[in-house]
């Protein structure tokens, strides 16, 4: 299969390109895998004889997308800090909220921000997330639970016991 041969021939050079440009081994592995997932999807357009340059260009774009995502996440954190929504709380409290938001997964953060920041109902969340209203409600519930635990950790407190959360 062409993809297997491509991986065997080019994975090491792509790794050598990616590794110094990422912050960790895990991040480099993620980029490498993403490059080969893209290669798998676009196998028919990879030029024969110029596979490595094509893959390196792909890796460059994946890294650029990651950097843009990191900048957007940082900018979002800054906007949250400066937001009028946090003007009602003490500055330290806003910092705790931002720290807790940074601890939850991107997926949970997205659901929470769509719900709170954009004031979307579970039905509207379902449309945005491409799932049913019930699935969106479950995702929101779980994200809130994980955020509460992250918030408690950010405050230096104990993580609430799950049985206590369910009883509420």
N, C-alpha and C positions, 0 to 999 in steps of 0.2 A: 504494500500500500504506500502511496506517495507520502502521506502524512507521517507515517512511521519513519520512512527514510529521511524525510525533512527534519524530523526531530533528532534522529541519530546524528545527522550531519551538522545541524545548526544550533542545537540547544546549548552546547558549551560556548560557542562564540556569542550567542545572544546573552547568555548568563554573564559572560565577561563584560559585556556592554552595560548590562542592567545593574549588576551588583554594586559598583561604586556610586551609582546615581540614586540609590535607595538608602533608607536609613537602617535597614536591618536585613538579615538573611530571609526572614519570613516575607517581608515586603518584596524582595527580589524574586522569591519563588512565586508570589502572587502575580507579579508582572510577567514573568516567564510563562506561567500557565495561561494568563490572559492573551498573550501574544499567540500562543499555539491554539487557543480556542478560536481566535479570529482567523488564524491560518486555516483551521479546519473548515470554517464557514466560507472562506474565500479561496479555497484551494484551486478553483478553476481560474483565478485571475493572477495567481503568483507566477511571475515570469520564469520560464525554464532557463536555467543557467544564471539567474540573478536572484535566487531564493534568499541568500543571506542578506543582501542589501534591502530587499523587500521586508524581511523580518526585522531588521534593525530599524528601518523606518517605522514599522508598526510599533516596535518597542518604544521608540522616541515619542510617538503620539500617545501611547498608553501612559508613559511617564508624565507627559504634558497634561493629560486629562487628570491624572492624580494630583498634580500640583495645583491645577485650577480648582479641583474639588477641595483641597486643603485650604486654599485661599478663601473660597466661598464659606467654608465652615468657620474659619477664623473671623471673617467679616460678619457672619451671622452671630457669632458670640459677642462681637463688639456691638452690633445693633441691639442685641438683647440687653447688654449692660446699659446702653444709653436709652433704651426704650422708656416711653412714658409708663408702660405697664409696670416697670420696676421702680419708677419714681415714688410709688406709694410705699415701698418697703425700704428698710435701711440698706445702705450700700453693701454692707456685709452680707445681708440676706440675698441680694441680687447675685453676688459672687457665688454664694452657695448654690443657688438655682442654676447658674451657668455651669458650675463645676459638676453638678449632678447631671445636667443635660449632656455634658461631654463624656460622662461615664456610661451612658446608655448607648445601645447600638444605633447606627445610622437609621435603621428601619424603625426602631422605637421612637427616635427623635423626630423623624418625619411625621409619624402618626400623631405624636403629642403636639407638635407645632401646628399641624394642619387643624387639629381639634381646638387648641387653645388660641393660637395666634390668628389663624384664619377663621376661627369660629365656625368650623364645619360640623354638621350633624353626622351621626353614623351613616346615614343614607348618602350624604354628599361625600363622606370619606370613602365609601364603597365605590363610588363613581371614579374618584381621583385615583384610588389604589387599584382599580380594576378587579374588585371582588364584590361579594354580596354585602348587604347591609349588616347581616349577622356576623360575617367574617370580619368586617371592619370594626364592629362593636367588640368582638373578642380581642382583636389586635390592640384596640385602644385600651381595653381593660388590662391586658397583660402589660402593655407599655406603661400604664399608670402605676401598676404594681412594681415594676422594675425601677421606674423613676423614684417611687417612694423609698425604695431600698437604697438607691444611689444618693438620694437627698439625705437620708439618715447617715449614710457613710460620710458624705461631704460635711455634715455638721459635726462629725466625730462621734455620733451616737451609734447605738446598736441597730442592726437591721431588724425591722419588725418580723416577728414570727409569722410564717405564712398562715397558720391556723387562726391567729388573731386577725389577720387581714380578711380572711374568708368570713369570719364571724361578723364583721362590720356591715 
